[in-house]
Amino acid sequence: MKVERAVPERDAAPIAGLIGICRDERRTVLDAFTVEDERQYLDSMGPREVVYVAYVDGEFAGFAGVAPRYGYSERLRHCGEGGTWVMPGMRGKGVGSALWREGILPFCTEAGFRHVGAFVMAHNHGAIAFYESLGFHVCGYHRRLVDWDGELLDAVEIEKWLD
């Protein structure tokens, strides 16, 4: 498995495609992105934002990212927001763990994040178990938080302290 920072020209299309798959499965709250939208996002990331990708035998397997969680307060500068997306056929094979172990967590240290959080769809038990395996814990339950085409779905908030 190869884990490295995303390259816009190479990775925008598979990342946008995977977001679409996860949206179809109701596994992500991210909006759908065009390839060009994703390329522009990857090109525009600041010094405290990163996306890592994983390839298994040359095949795109997934990605993870982290960025500042609260841009409105210096007192919350130590907080990041992360997420992980893995191709359906690659789930449960260590892709997400490698993305965090080899990419996201070292970057968090470099970027000065001491806390990382995320929202996960409450029905996505596999994702919750994955994050718990990384040392995250559920710190909140949000009833009817996510508006999915008029249907209000529950989400959980997870967090991990890095120090």
Secondary structure, DSSP 8 states (H G I E B T S, - for coil): -EEEE--HHHHHHHHHHHHHHHHHTT--------HHHHHHHHHH--TT-EEEEEEETTEEEEEEEEEES-TT-GGGTTEEEEEEEE-GGGTTTTHHHHHIIIIIHHHHHHHT--EEEEEEETT-HHHHHHHHHTT-EEEEEEEEEEEETTEEEEEEEEEEE--
